[in-house]
C-alpha cells in the first residue's frame, strides 16, 4: 500500500470519532433504468449533508496535531464548506471565523451558525465571493489564523479521499466505474489519488455544470484557467478556476472523461430523484446521477457508483427547479403574442389549446397599436409535441407570436 492510501485510510478511521460512514445504497430504480448495477454513495446523508465535512476534519486534525497552540481557523464560503468547517470547529472546541458574502441566503447563514454554535463567528462581507475570499485571507494575515481552503489543499484532498475508502469497503470490491461531480476538484482528486494508489481497474468519470466547466477548460488549456463567466445555479460546483493542487492530480484525464451538463437538465434529475426516490439533492448533488443519461450505452451490465455529493437544498428554490426542468424538457414555453383587439379573438386563441395544455401565465403587457394588444403567455403541457400543434394553429390563424423561452435576456425580465 502506498503512502497516500495509508494516509487516506488513517483519515477515514479518524473520522469515525466524528460521524459514521455515509451509506452506499444500491438503487433499483436507476439500475433498471440503465440496465446496470447502480449504487449511490450518499454524501447528502453526512451530518452536514455534504462531503465537505471530510476535508475540513482532516485538515483541522492535522493542524491541531502539529500546532497545539493553533486556535483560529478561517474560511470563505457561502455553502457546504462553511457548514463543514463550523461543525468541525465545534467538535474540536476551536474558534472558527467564517466569511460569507452579504448576498448569502439567510437559510445557509442560520445552518452554519447552528453547526458551529458559540465556536464560530460569521462575518458577512462583499457582494461577490472574490471580495469575501480576499477579506478572509487578509484577516488570516492580520490575526495569524489558519486558512482552510475548500479544495486546494493536500490535507483537504486526503480527507475527501475517504469517500473512496468507504465505498470499496462497503461494496466489498472495487466498482467498474465511479462517477464524480467536480467543482474545485477536491473530491475528484482525492478519490482518483486513492484508486491510483491501490491500483484498481476502476474507471472514473467526471461531471461538472456547463456554466462552471473549470476542469474541461483546464484540460484544454493544459493548466488551470479562470472562466470568463460562471453560472452560480449549481452553487456547490460552480467554480471559476479549478485548484492548482487538484489539477495536478487530474491533469492526466482526457476530455472524454469529463462531461459538462446544462443547469436546466440537472433540474430534471433533482425532480426525478425527489418524486420517485424521495431523495433530496442539491444541484451539485445530482450531477453524478444526471450524467448517466450520457453514459447509458457504456455502463450496461457494469457496477457503477455515483457520488451524490450534497443535499443542502433550499425548498424555496423548488419552483425555479421545476420551471427549469419543464423548459428543458420542452413542457413549458413562453410567448409574446400580438393579439387582434376584436371581439372573440381571445376565445379563438383559447380554442386552439388542446386537452393537455394549460395556461400558467397570462399578462397583458401594453397596447402597441389601435388594433392589436401584446400579451405574455406561459403554457404548460404534458408532451412537448403539443407545442408543434399549437404553433401551427396560431400561424394558420394569423396570430403573430415570438417564442421567448430560450431568450435568456428577455425571459429574465418577464419570466
C-alpha positions as a Markdown table, in Angstrom:
| # | Residue | x | y | z |
|---|---|---|---|---|
| 1 | Unk | 0.0 | 0.0 | 0.0 |
| 2 | Unk | 1.4 | 3.4 | -0.9 |
| 3 | Unk | 1.8 | 6.4 | 1.4 |
| 4 | Unk | -1.3 | 8.2 | 0.1 |
| 5 | Unk | -3.5 | 5.1 | 0.5 |
| 6 | Unk | -2.2 | 4.6 | 4.1 |
| 7 | Unk | -3.0 | 8.3 | 4.9 |
| 8 | Unk | -6.4 | 8.0 | 3.3 |
| 9 | Unk | -7.3 | 5.0 | 5.4 |
| 10 | Unk | -5.9 | 6.7 | 8.6 |
| 11 | Unk | -8.0 | 9.7 | 7.9 |
| 12 | Unk | -11.1 | 7.6 | 7.3 |
| 13 | Unk | -10.5 | 5.8 | 10.6 |
| 14 | Unk | -10.1 | 9.1 | 12.5 |
| 15 | Unk | -13.4 | 10.3 | 11.1 |
| 16 | Unk | -15.3 | 7.6 | 12.8 |
| 17 | Unk | -15.0 | 9.7 | 16.0 |
| 18 | Unk | -17.0 | 12.4 | 14.3 |
| 19 | Unk | -19.6 | 10.6 | 12.2 |
| 20 | Unk | -20.3 | 7.1 | 10.8 |
| 21 | Unk | -19.6 | 6.1 | 7.2 |
| 22 | Unk | -22.2 | 7.5 | 4.8 |
| 23 | Unk | -24.4 | 4.8 | 3.3 |
| 24 | Unk | -23.6 | 3.1 | 0.0 |
| 25 | Unk | -27.0 | 2.2 | -1.4 |
| 26 | Unk | -28.0 | 0.1 | -4.4 |
| 27 | Unk | -30.7 | 2.0 | -6.3 |
| 28 | Unk | -33.2 | -0.3 | -8.0 |
| 29 | Unk | -34.8 | 2.4 | -10.0 |
| 30 | Unk | -31.6 | 3.6 | -11.6 |
| 31 | Unk | -30.3 | 0.1 | -12.1 |
| 32 | Unk | -33.4 | -0.9 | -14.0 |
| 33 | Unk | -33.5 | 2.3 | -16.0 |
| 34 | Unk | -29.8 | 2.0 | -17.2 |
| 35 | Unk | -29.6 | -1.9 | -17.2 |
| 36 | Unk | -26.6 | -1.7 | -14.8 |
| 37 | Unk | -25.8 | -2.2 | -11.1 |
| 38 | Unk | -26.1 | 1.4 | -9.9 |
| 39 | Unk | -25.1 | 2.4 | -6.3 |
| 40 | Unk | -25.3 | 5.8 | -4.7 |
| 41 | Unk | -22.7 | 7.0 | -2.2 |
| 42 | Unk | -24.9 | 9.1 | -0.1 |
| 43 | Unk | -22.8 | 12.1 | 1.0 |
| 44 | Unk | -26.1 | 14.0 | 1.3 |
| 45 | Unk | -26.6 | 12.0 | 4.5 |
| 46 | Unk | -23.4 | 13.2 | 6.3 |
| 47 | Unk | -24.0 | 15.3 | 9.4 |
| 48 | Unk | -23.8 | 18.5 | 7.3 |
| 49 | Unk | -25.5 | 16.9 | 4.3 |
| 50 | Unk | -22.3 | 17.1 | 2.1 |
| 51 | Unk | -18.9 | 15.5 | 1.8 |
| 52 | Unk | -17.2 | 18.8 | 2.8 |
| 53 | Unk | -17.0 | 17.8 | 6.4 |
| 54 | Unk | -14.4 | 15.2 | 5.5 |
| 55 | Unk | -11.7 | 17.6 | 4.1 |
| 56 | Unk | -12.4 | 20.1 | 6.9 |
| 57 | Unk | -12.0 | 17.5 | 9.6 |
| 58 | Unk | -8.8 | 16.1 | 8.2 |
| 59 | Unk | -7.1 | 19.4 | 7.6 |
| 60 | Unk | -8.0 | 20.7 | 11.1 |
| 61 | Unk | -7.0 | 17.4 | 12.7 |
| 62 | Unk | -3.5 | 17.7 | 11.1 |
| 63 | Unk | -3.1 | 21.3 | 12.0 |
| 64 | Unk | -4.1 | 20.7 | 15.6 |
| 65 | Unk | -1.8 | 17.7 | 15.8 |
| 66 | Unk | 1.2 | 19.6 | 14.6 |
| 67 | Unk | 0.4 | 23.0 | 16.2 |
| 68 | Unk | -1.4 | 22.6 | 19.5 |
| 69 | Unk | -1.5 | 26.4 | 20.0 |
| 70 | Unk | -3.4 | 26.9 | 16.8 |
| 71 | Unk | -6.8 | 28.1 | 17.9 |
| 72 | Unk | -8.4 | 30.1 | 15.0 |
| 73 | Unk | -9.5 | 28.6 | 11.7 |
| 74 | Unk | -10.7 | 30.8 | 8.9 |
| 75 | Unk | -12.6 | 30.0 | 5.7 |
| 76 | Unk | -14.6 | 31.8 | 3.0 |
| 77 | Unk | -17.7 | 30.0 | 1.8 |
| 78 | Unk | -21.4 | 30.6 | 1.1 |
| 79 | Unk | -22.4 | 27.0 | 1.5 |
| 80 | Unk | -21.2 | 23.4 | 2.2 |
| 81 | Unk | -17.6 | 24.2 | 3.1 |
| 82 | Unk | -18.8 | 26.8 | 5.7 |
| 83 | Unk | -21.1 | 24.3 | 7.3 |
| 84 | Unk | -18.4 | 21.6 | 7.4 |
| 85 | Unk | -15.8 | 23.9 | 9.0 |
| 86 | Unk | -18.4 | 25.1 | 11.5 |
| 87 | Unk | -19.3 | 21.6 | 12.5 |
| 88 | Unk | -15.7 | 20.5 | 13.0 |
| 89 | Unk | -14.8 | 23.7 | 14.9 |
| 90 | Unk | -17.4 | 22.9 | 17.4 |
| 91 | Unk | -16.2 | 19.3 | 17.6 |
| 92 | Unk | -12.6 | 20.3 | 18.3 |
| 93 | Unk | -13.6 | 23.2 | 20.5 |
| 94 | Unk | -11.6 | 25.7 | 18.5 |
| 95 | Unk | -12.6 | 29.1 | 17.2 |
| 96 | Unk | -13.7 | 29.5 | 13.6 |
| 97 | Unk | -14.2 | 32.7 | 11.7 |
| 98 | Unk | -16.3 | 32.1 | 8.6 |
| 99 | Unk | -16.5 | 34.8 | 5.9 |
| 100 | Unk | -19.7 | 34.7 | 3.8 |
| 101 | Unk | -20.9 | 37.1 | 1.1 |
| 102 | Unk | -23.6 | 39.6 | 2.1 |
| 103 | Unk | -25.8 | 38.0 | -0.5 |
| 104 | Unk | -25.7 | 34.6 | 1.1 |
| 105 | Unk | -29.3 | 33.3 | 1.7 |
| 106 | Unk | -30.3 | 33.5 | 5.4 |
| 107 | Unk | -31.0 | 29.8 | 5.5 |
| 108 | Unk | -27.4 | 29.0 | 4.8 |
| 109 | Unk | -26.2 | 31.5 | 7.4 |
| 110 | Unk | -28.5 | 30.1 | 10.0 |
| 111 | Unk | -27.4 | 26.5 | 9.3 |
| 112 | Unk | -23.8 | 27.4 | 9.6 |
| 113 | Unk | -24.5 | 29.1 | 12.9 |
| 114 | Unk | -26.3 | 26.1 | 14.2 |
| 115 | Unk | -23.5 | 23.7 | 13.3 |
| 116 | Unk | -20.8 | 26.0 | 14.8 |
| 117 | Unk | -22.6 | 27.2 | 17.8 |
| 118 | Unk | -20.5 | 29.5 | 20.1 |
| 119 | Unk | -17.3 | 28.3 | 18.4 |
| 120 | Unk | -18.0 | 30.2 | 15.2 |
| 121 | Unk | -18.1 | 33.8 | 14.2 |
| 122 | Unk | -19.8 | 34.6 | 10.9 |
| 123 | Unk | -18.6 | 37.7 | 9.0 |
| 124 | Unk | -20.8 | 38.9 | 6.2 |
| 125 | Unk | -18.7 | 41.0 | 3.7 |
| 126 | Unk | -18.7 | 41.6 | -0.1 |
| 127 | Unk | -21.4 | 41.1 | -2.7 |
| 128 | Unk | -19.3 | 38.6 | -4.6 |
| 129 | Unk | -17.2 | 35.7 | -3.4 |
| 130 | Unk | -13.9 | 37.0 | -4.7 |
| 131 | Unk | -14.3 | 40.0 | -2.4 |
| 132 | Unk | -15.3 | 37.7 | 0.5 |
| 133 | Unk | -12.3 | 35.5 | -0.1 |
| 134 | Unk | -9.9 | 38.4 | -0.2 |
| 135 | Unk | -11.3 | 39.6 | 3.2 |
| 136 | Unk | -10.8 | 36.2 | 4.7 |
| 137 | Unk | -7.2 | 35.9 | 3.5 |
| 138 | Unk | -6.4 | 39.4 | 4.7 |
| 139 | Unk | -7.9 | 38.5 | 8.1 |
| 140 | Unk | -5.6 | 35.5 | 8.3 |
| 141 | Unk | -2.6 | 37.6 | 7.7 |
| 142 | Unk | -3.5 | 40.1 | 10.4 |
| 143 | Unk | -4.7 | 37.5 | 13.0 |
| 144 | Unk | -2.4 | 34.6 | 12.3 |
| 145 | Unk | -5.3 | 32.4 | 11.7 |
| 146 | Unk | -5.1 | 29.2 | 9.6 |
| 147 | Unk | -6.9 | 29.5 | 6.3 |
| 148 | Unk | -8.9 | 26.4 | 5.3 |
| 149 | Unk | -9.2 | 26.1 | 1.6 |
| 150 | Unk | -12.4 | 24.4 | 0.3 |
| 151 | Unk | -10.4 | 22.2 | -2.1 |
| 152 | Unk | -6.9 | 23.3 | -3.0 |
| 153 | Unk | -5.1 | 21.8 | 0.0 |
| 154 | Unk | -3.3 | 18.4 | 0.2 |
| 155 | Unk | -4.9 | 17.7 | 3.6 |
| 156 | Unk | -8.4 | 18.5 | 2.3 |
| 157 | Unk | -7.8 | 16.3 | -0.8 |
| 158 | Unk | -6.7 | 13.5 | 1.5 |
| 159 | Unk | -9.8 | 13.9 | 3.7 |
| 160 | Unk | -12.1 | 13.8 | 0.6 |
| 161 | Unk | -10.4 | 10.5 | -0.4 |
| 162 | Unk | -12.2 | 8.8 | 2.5 |
| 163 | Unk | -15.2 | 8.6 | 0.2 |
| 164 | Unk | -13.3 | 6.1 | -1.9 |
| 165 | Unk | -12.0 | 4.2 | 1.1 |
| 166 | Unk | -15.6 | 3.7 | 2.4 |
| 167 | Unk | -17.2 | 2.8 | -0.9 |
| 168 | Unk | -14.7 | 0.0 | -1.6 |
| 169 | Unk | -15.1 | -1.4 | 2.0 |
| 170 | Unk | -18.9 | -1.2 | 1.8 |
| 171 | Unk | -19.2 | -2.7 | -1.7 |
| 172 | Unk | -16.6 | -5.4 | -0.9 |
| 173 | Unk | -14.8 | -4.8 | -4.1 |
| 174 | Unk | -13.7 | -2.0 | -6.4 |
| 175 | Unk | -16.6 | -0.9 | -8.7 |
| 176 | Unk | -16.2 | -0.8 | -12.5 |
| 177 | Unk | -16.9 | 2.9 | -12.7 |
| 178 | Unk | -17.1 | 5.8 | -10.2 |
| 179 | Unk | -18.9 | 9.0 | -11.3 |
| 180 | Unk | -17.8 | 12.2 | -9.5 |
| 181 | Unk | -19.0 | 15.8 | -9.6 |
| 182 | Unk | -16.3 | 18.4 | -10.0 |
| 183 | Unk | -16.2 | 21.9 | -8.7 |
| 184 | Unk | -12.8 | 22.9 | -7.3 |
| 185 | Unk | -11.6 | 19.3 | -7.7 |
| 186 | Unk | -11.1 | 18.3 | -4.0 |
| 187 | Unk | -13.4 | 15.3 | -4.1 |
| 188 | Unk | -12.4 | 14.0 | -7.5 |
| 189 | Unk | -8.7 | 14.4 | -7.0 |
| 190 | Unk | -8.9 | 12.7 | -3.6 |
| 191 | Unk | -10.8 | 9.7 | -5.0 |
| 192 | Unk | -8.5 | 9.5 | -8.0 |
| 193 | Unk | -5.4 | 9.5 | -5.9 |
| 194 | Unk | -6.7 | 6.7 | -3.7 |
| 195 | Unk | -7.7 | 4.5 | -6.7 |
| 196 | Unk | -4.4 | 5.2 | -8.4 |
| 197 | Unk | -2.5 | 4.1 | -5.3 |
| 198 | Unk | -4.4 | 0.9 | -4.7 |
| 199 | Unk | -4.1 | 0.1 | -8.4 |
| 200 | Unk | -7.7 | -0.9 | -9.1 |
| 201 | Unk | -9.1 | -1.1 | -12.6 |
| 202 | Unk | -11.9 | 1.2 | -11.6 |
| 203 | Unk | -12.6 | 3.9 | -14.3 |
| 204 | Unk | -13.5 | 7.4 | -13.3 |
| 205 | Unk | -15.9 | 9.8 | -15.0 |
| 206 | Unk | -16.1 | 13.5 | -14.0 |
| 207 | Unk | -19.1 | 15.7 | -14.4 |
| 208 | Unk | -19.4 | 19.5 | -14.0 |
| 209 | Unk | -22.1 | 22.1 | -14.7 |
| 210 | Unk | -21.9 | 23.7 | -18.1 |
| 211 | Unk | -21.8 | 27.1 | -16.5 |
| 212 | Unk | -18.8 | 26.2 | -14.4 |
| 213 | Unk | -16.8 | 23.7 | -16.5 |
| 214 | Unk | -13.4 | 24.6 | -15.0 |
| 215 | Unk | -11.9 | 21.1 | -15.4 |
| 216 | Unk | -12.6 | 20.9 | -19.1 |
| 217 | Unk | -11.2 | 24.4 | -19.5 |
| 218 | Unk | -8.0 | 23.5 | -17.6 |
| 219 | Unk | -7.5 | 20.3 | -19.6 |
| 220 | Unk | -8.0 | 22.1 | -22.9 |
| 221 | Unk | -5.5 | 24.8 | -21.7 |
| 222 | Unk | -3.0 | 22.5 | -20.1 |
| 223 | Unk | -3.2 | 24.4 | -16.8 |
| 224 | Unk | -5.9 | 25.9 | -14.6 |
| 225 | Unk | -7.5 | 28.9 | -16.2 |
| 226 | Unk | -10.2 | 31.3 | -14.9 |
| 227 | Unk | -13.6 | 31.1 | -16.7 |
| 228 | Unk | -14.9 | 34.4 | -18.1 |
| 229 | Unk | -18.3 | 33.8 | -16.6 |
| 230 | Unk | -19.8 | 31.3 | -14.1 |
| 231 | Unk | -23.4 | 30.4 | -13.7 |
| 232 | Unk | -24.0 | 30.1 | -10.0 |
| 233 | Unk | -27.1 | 27.9 | -10.1 |
| 234 | Unk | -25.1 | 24.8 | -9.3 |
| 235 | Unk | -23.6 | 26.6 | -6.3 |
| 236 | Unk | -21.9 | 23.5 | -4.9 |
| 237 | Unk | -19.8 | 23.0 | -8.1 |
| 238 | Unk | -19.8 | 26.4 | -9.8 |
| 239 | Unk | -16.1 | 27.3 | -9.6 |
| 240 | Unk | -14.4 | 29.7 | -11.9 |
| 241 | Unk | -10.9 | 28.1 | -11.7 |
| 242 | Unk | -10.0 | 24.6 | -10.6 |
| 243 | Unk | -7.4 | 24.3 | -7.9 |
| 244 | Unk | -3.7 | 24.0 | -8.7 |
| 245 | Unk | -3.2 | 21.1 | -6.3 |
| 246 | Unk | -6.3 | 19.3 | -7.5 |
| 247 | Unk | -5.5 | 19.8 | -11.2 |
| 248 | Unk | -2.0 | 18.4 | -10.6 |
| 249 | Unk | -3.8 | 15.1 | -9.8 |
| 250 | Unk | -6.5 | 15.4 | -12.6 |
| 251 | Unk | -4.3 | 16.7 | -15.4 |
| 252 | Unk | -3.8 | 13.2 | -16.8 |
| 253 | Unk | -7.5 | 12.8 | -17.5 |
| 254 | Unk | -8.9 | 13.2 | -21.0 |
| 255 | Unk | -11.7 | 15.4 | -22.2 |
| 256 | Unk | -13.7 | 12.2 | -22.9 |
| 257 | Unk | -13.7 | 11.5 | -19.2 |
| 258 | Unk | -15.4 | 14.9 | -18.4 |
| 259 | Unk | -19.0 | 15.8 | -19.2 |
| 260 | Unk | -20.5 | 19.2 | -18.8 |
| 261 | Unk | -24.2 | 19.2 | -18.0 |
| 262 | Unk | -26.6 | 22.1 | -18.6 |
| 263 | Unk | -28.1 | 23.6 | -15.4 |
| 264 | Unk | -31.6 | 23.1 | -16.7 |
| 265 | Unk | -31.1 | 19.4 | -17.4 |
| 266 | Unk | -29.8 | 18.9 | -13.9 |
| 267 | Unk | -33.2 | 20.1 | -12.6 |
| 268 | Unk | -34.9 | 17.2 | -14.3 |
| 269 | Unk | -32.8 | 14.8 | -12.2 |
| 270 | Unk | -33.4 | 16.7 | -9.0 |
| 271 | Unk | -37.2 | 16.4 | -9.5 |
| 272 | Unk | -37.0 | 12.7 | -10.6 |
| 273 | Unk | -35.0 | 11.7 | -7.5 |
| 274 | Unk | -37.3 | 13.7 | -5.3 |
| 275 | Unk | -40.6 | 12.4 | -6.7 |
| 276 | Unk | -39.6 | 8.8 | -7.4 |
| 277 | Unk | -37.0 | 8.0 | -4.7 |
| 278 | Unk | -37.7 | 10.6 | -2.1 |
| 279 | Unk | -34.1 | 11.7 | -2.2 |
| 280 | Unk | -33.4 | 15.4 | -1.7 |
| 281 | Unk | -30.4 | 16.6 | -3.7 |
| 282 | Unk | -28.9 | 20.0 | -4.3 |
| 283 | Unk | -28.0 | 20.8 | -7.9 |
| 284 | Unk | -24.3 | 19.7 | -7.4 |
| 285 | Unk | -25.5 | 16.5 | -5.6 |
| 286 | Unk | -27.5 | 15.5 | -8.7 |
| 287 | Unk | -24.6 | 15.9 | -11.2 |
| 288 | Unk | -23.3 | 12.3 | -11.0 |
| 289 | Unk | -26.7 | 10.8 | -11.4 |
| 290 | Unk | -27.8 | 13.1 | -14.3 |
| 291 | Unk | -24.7 | 12.2 | -16.4 |
| 292 | Unk | -25.8 | 8.5 | -16.5 |
| 293 | Unk | -28.0 | 9.7 | -19.4 |
| 294 | Unk | -24.9 | 10.3 | -21.4 |
| 295 | Unk | -23.1 | 7.1 | -20.3 |
| 296 | Unk | -26.0 | 4.7 | -20.8 |
| 297 | Unk | -24.5 | 2.8 | -23.7 |
| 298 | Unk | -21.2 | 2.3 | -22.0 |
| 299 | Unk | -22.3 | 1.2 | -18.5 |
| 300 | Unk | -24.7 | -1.7 | -19.4 |
| 301 | Unk | -24.1 | -4.6 | -17.1 |
| 302 | Unk | -21.4 | -2.8 | -15.0 |
| 303 | Unk | -21.2 | -1.8 | -11.4 |
| 304 | Unk | -21.4 | 1.9 | -11.1 |
| 305 | Unk | -21.1 | 4.2 | -8.0 |
| 306 | Unk | -22.4 | 7.7 | -8.3 |
| 307 | Unk | -21.4 | 10.1 | -5.5 |
| 308 | Unk | -24.4 | 12.2 | -4.5 |
| 309 | Unk | -22.3 | 14.9 | -3.1 |
| 310 | Unk | -24.8 | 17.1 | -1.2 |
| 311 | Unk | -28.4 | 17.6 | -0.2 |
| 312 | Unk | -28.4 | 21.1 | 1.1 |
| 313 | Unk | -31.4 | 22.1 | -1.0 |
| 314 | Unk | -33.4 | 25.2 | 0.0 |
| 315 | Unk | -37.0 | 24.3 | -0.9 |
| 316 | Unk | -37.7 | 27.9 | -1.7 |
| 317 | Unk | -35.8 | 27.1 | -4.9 |
| 318 | Unk | -38.2 | 24.3 | -5.9 |
| 319 | Unk | -40.4 | 26.5 | -8.1 |
| 320 | Unk | -37.3 | 27.6 | -10.0 |
| 321 | Unk | -36.1 | 24.0 | -10.3 |
| 322 | Unk | -39.5 | 22.9 | -11.7 |
| 323 | Unk | -39.5 | 25.8 | -14.1 |
| 324 | Unk | -36.1 | 25.0 | -15.4 |
| 325 | Unk | -36.9 | 21.3 | -15.7 |
| 326 | Unk | -40.1 | 21.9 | -17.7 |
| 327 | Unk | -38.4 | 24.3 | -20.0 |
| 328 | Unk | -35.5 | 21.9 | -20.7 |
| 329 | Unk | -38.0 | 19.1 | -21.3 |
| 330 | Unk | -40.0 | 21.2 | -23.7 |
| 331 | Unk | -43.1 | 21.0 | -21.5 |
| 332 | Unk | -43.3 | 24.8 | -20.8 |
| 333 | Unk | -43.0 | 27.7 | -23.2 |
| 334 | Unk | -43.4 | 31.4 | -23.0 |
| 335 | Unk | -44.7 | 33.5 | -25.9 |
| 336 | Unk | -45.1 | 37.2 | -26.6 |
| 337 | Unk | -48.4 | 37.1 | -28.5 |
| 338 | Unk | -49.7 | 40.0 | -30.6 |
| 339 | Unk | -53.4 | 39.5 | -30.3 |
| 340 | Unk | -56.0 | 41.3 | -32.5 |
| 341 | Unk | -58.2 | 43.6 | -30.5 |
| 342 | Unk | -61.5 | 42.3 | -31.8 |
| 343 | Unk | -64.4 | 40.5 | -30.1 |
| 344 | Unk | -63.8 | 36.8 | -30.0 |
| 345 | Unk | -60.0 | 36.9 | -30.6 |
| 346 | Unk | -59.2 | 35.6 | -27.1 |
| 347 | Unk | -61.8 | 32.9 | -27.3 |
| 348 | Unk | -60.4 | 31.9 | -30.7 |
| 349 | Unk | -56.9 | 31.5 | -29.2 |
| 350 | Unk | -58.2 | 29.6 | -26.2 |
| 351 | Unk | -59.9 | 27.1 | -28.5 |
| 352 | Unk | -56.5 | 26.4 | -30.0 |
| 353 | Unk | -55.3 | 24.8 | -26.8 |
| 354 | Unk | -55.5 | 21.1 | -26.5 |
| 355 | Unk | -56.8 | 18.9 | -23.6 |
| 356 | Unk | -53.2 | 18.6 | -22.2 |
| 357 | Unk | -52.4 | 22.3 | -22.5 |
| 358 | Unk | -52.7 | 24.7 | -19.5 |
| 359 | Unk | -52.1 | 28.4 | -19.2 |
| 360 | Unk | -49.6 | 29.0 | -16.5 |
| 361 | Unk | -49.3 | 32.8 | -17.0 |
| 362 | Unk | -51.3 | 35.4 | -18.9 |
| 363 | Unk | -50.3 | 39.0 | -18.7 |
| 364 | Unk | -51.5 | 41.9 | -20.9 |
| 365 | Unk | -48.3 | 44.0 | -21.4 |
| 366 | Unk | -49.4 | 47.1 | -23.4 |
| 367 | Unk | -51.5 | 48.2 | -26.2 |
| 368 | Unk | -49.0 | 48.7 | -29.1 |
| 369 | Unk | -51.5 | 49.8 | -31.7 |
| 370 | Unk | -55.2 | 50.5 | -32.0 |
| 371 | Unk | -56.0 | 47.1 | -33.4 |
| 372 | Unk | -53.5 | 44.9 | -31.5 |
| 373 | Unk | -52.6 | 44.1 | -27.9 |
| 374 | Unk | -49.4 | 42.5 | -26.7 |
| 375 | Unk | -49.7 | 39.5 | -24.3 |
| 376 | Unk | -47.2 | 37.5 | -22.4 |
| 377 | Unk | -48.4 | 34.0 | -22.1 |
| 378 | Unk | -46.9 | 30.9 | -20.5 |
| 379 | Unk | -48.2 | 27.5 | -21.4 |
| 380 | Unk | -47.6 | 24.1 | -19.8 |
| 381 | Unk | -48.3 | 20.8 | -21.5 |
| 382 | Unk | -47.8 | 17.1 | -20.9 |
| 383 | Unk | -46.0 | 16.3 | -24.1 |
| 384 | Unk | -43.5 | 18.6 | -26.0 |
| 385 | Unk | -45.0 | 17.7 | -29.3 |
| 386 | Unk | -48.2 | 19.5 | -28.4 |
| 387 | Unk | -46.5 | 22.8 | -29.0 |
| 388 | Unk | -46.0 | 21.9 | -32.7 |
| 389 | Unk | -49.7 | 21.6 | -33.0 |
| 390 | Unk | -50.3 | 24.9 | -31.1 |
| 391 | Unk | -47.8 | 27.0 | -33.1 |
| 392 | Unk | -49.2 | 25.6 | -36.4 |
| 393 | Unk | -52.7 | 26.7 | -35.4 |
| 394 | Unk | -51.5 | 30.2 | -34.3 |
| 395 | Unk | -49.7 | 30.6 | -37.6 |
| 396 | Unk | -52.7 | 29.4 | -39.6 |
| 397 | Unk | -55.0 | 31.9 | -37.7 |
| 398 | Unk | -52.6 | 34.8 | -38.4 |
| 399 | Unk | -51.6 | 35.3 | -34.8 |
| 400 | Unk | -48.2 | 37.0 | -34.6 |
| 401 | Unk | -46.0 | 35.4 | -31.8 |
| 402 | Unk | -42.5 | 35.2 | -30.6 |
| 403 | Unk | -41.2 | 32.2 | -28.5 |
| 404 | Unk | -39.0 | 33.8 | -25.7 |
| 405 | Unk | -38.5 | 30.6 | -23.8 |
| 406 | Unk | -34.8 | 30.3 | -24.6 |
| 407 | Unk | -34.1 | 34.0 | -24.8 |
| 408 | Unk | -32.2 | 34.4 | -21.5 |
| 409 | Unk | -32.1 | 38.2 | -21.6 |
| 410 | Unk | -35.7 | 38.7 | -22.4 |
| 411 | Unk | -37.0 | 35.9 | -20.3 |
| 412 | Unk | -35.0 | 37.2 | -17.4 |
| 413 | Unk | -37.1 | 40.4 | -17.4 |
| 414 | Unk | -40.6 | 38.9 | -17.9 |
| 415 | Unk | -40.5 | 35.3 | -16.6 |
